[in-house]
Amino acid sequence: MSEHGDWPLKRLMTEVVGSGHKSADDMTREQATDAMRRILDGEPDHTTLGAFWLANRWKRNAPEELGAYVDVIAEGVEAYAPDCDPVDCGANYDGKGRTAILGVGAGLVAAAAGTPVVAHSGDRVPTQKQDAYKHVLDDLGVETDLHPEESAAMTDEVGFGFYYQPNFAPAVDALAERRDMMGVRTFVNTIETLANPANASTHLGSFYHLPYAVRVIETFQNAETAAVDRVIMFQGMEGYDDIRPGSTTVAEWDQGGEVEDFTIETPDYGMDFEEDDLAVEDVAADSADITEAVVTGERDDQFADAVALNAAFRIYAREDCETLDAGLERAREAIESGAAADALEALRAF
């Protein structure tokens, strides 16, 4: 026990977080750090760990706690930064089950327009265990079981790179079985999306409600290891980093500034349809087919419009354009010129 601190999870449950959502206290950075190190070391028994995860879910984690968790995870992350400074896309790891995953296509289009992008995911992470970035890339014939150094090389060579969680964060991946036993999401589902294995300075993510976006930004502010100095968050479909059609809130933060939010109407940017219009039957396979058809210019429908706007957000996030309109123009040009199709071929050839 001495290799950690003074706060085993049973003590934290008794004295801090385990008294219910109204009377529980937030942990200090020291306590949260101790807890996360013990969890990654596999110290707590299954019952105690499950109780601790549920107690944190009930009381809701404060940004200081989440920042400490991020810092502990960073101790075991094998990060490898590409020479370019890409946009880090933090989609949820437990995947999508209804709508197409647009991030591969959006990332390739953005890359073709001059904005490097990285994505990272696991392999059907609990609790939903649905399709994520990896599965779309697998169906496209792209190598995904990469060492972080190879992922960085892919990013520099293609403009779009993929980092695989078991290879860059093996200690987090090792929690999969115990997370699966829980049956509900835990704070691990949030912090794994913030791992940033490419040491990118820009993070793009999604949220259901604006207070969650603010909490993520405050988590970055509280994480001593965070390299991020710019964050763009928007309301995403199924909690993913694909923007939701309709009236959508966007949160924007730059280092040293305040969180600003604004609302866009996606019909003003070509997405004049409903979320159900982006539904598919086989998420991984259909998303791969849609990605290829869109980036090669063979498809000019709601999926093409959605990919273009999502690419525009990536371009805007990195400040490679001043407005979404300008980003959208660059995205459409990347498709029409054939540059996006070339990026897909380069990705497959890597």
Secondary structure, DSSP 8 states (H G I E B T S, - for coil): -TTS-S--HHHHIIIII-S-TTT-----HHHHHHHHHHHHTT-S-HHHHHHHHHHHHHH---HHHHHHHHHHHHHH------SS--EEE---TT-BSSB---HHHHHHHHHHTT--EEEEE-SS-TTT--B-HHHHHHHTT------HHHHHHHHHHHSEEEEEHHHH-HHHHTTHHHHHHH-S--HHHHHGGG--TT--SEEEEEESSHHHHHHHHHHHHH-TT----EEEEEEBGGGSSSB-SSEEEEEEEETTS--EEEEEEGGGGT--S-GGGGB-SSHHHHHHHHHHHHHTT---SHHHHHHHHHHHHHHHHTTSSSSHHHHHHHHHHHHHTTHHHHHHHHHHH-
